[in-house]
Amino acid sequence: MTKNMMIQQALKKYSNYLNQRGMSKETIRGYQVDLTQFQVYMSNKLNGPVVMQLVTQEDVEDFIQVSRKEKEWSAKTVNRKINSLASFFKYLYKQKQVTTNIMEDVERVKVPHKERSFLTSEEVMKILEHVHHQTIRAFLYTMANTGLRITECIHLRLKDVDFEKKMIHVINGKGGKDRNVPMSQNLYDMLQKYRKEVRPDTQSLYFFALKKTGTISRQLINMTLKEACQQAGINKVVTSHAFRHAFASALVQNDVHIAVIQQLLGHADLRTTTVYLHVQTDDMQEAVNTLKLT
């Protein structure tokens, strides 16, 4: 055991561990942001080097409490920070770099329930009509017809869009998993047109590319989406994730088996997919009206 392991050394070892597990760059970056914030807090608190063996549960709880107040973290953000620290200290404990896992008794905070903003297929098409940026329109149309996550769509390469097999290959999706998502005929036609008539002449390997950057940013997509919603008169808080959700909801309404939807969305756990099985009050009323018991 390295009883005097410094936090910088511990973070480097943990980062290497995440890479070896094949986690996506986006996931690793998220862990690094959370843990670097903790590192800065502890360095400031001790006004000197941070020895991992001497970090306590109280230090973690103070970090959460102080940072939440200063940075106005939401409950969801707090729980993400706690999860990052829990994974970090669990790794150190298993590697025998610390004698106890100080995160075992750190409690998550309750996340207030919020009603989700769902989009119907009609609303999706209405929004797309007001997206005048051709690359972003093609991008969002792809999300709505494949259920890809925004990061997966951004990272799609030219070779991942297989027109011969009418298949989109998602490489290194969430959890480092690959999957194949078939293209509908409408999506196939639209992407062929995008590639031939819209995509700029660039050396970029990404399928959705801008001339200047060779890629497309999450910020530009969501900003354009917000403007399109305003122009379309959609008074809902809509992000690109709503297009993935609309894809899944449309499949549910068409009675597609939930196990098939799970595969298309790339969910490791079927329970995650059930969030898309939302029902409306009218649906519930119609359901109970079918009962013939007397």
PyMOL commands that set and color helices and strands:
alter all, ss='L'
color gray80, all
select helices_A, chain A and resi 7-20+25-46+52-54+57-71+75-94+121-129+134-146+150-154+158-160+174-176+185-198+218-232+241-253+258-265+270-276+281-289
alter helices_A, ss='H'
color red, helices_A
select strands_A, chain A and resi 161-162+167-170+179-182
alter strands_A, ss='S'
color yellow, strands_A
deselect
rebuild
show_as cartoon
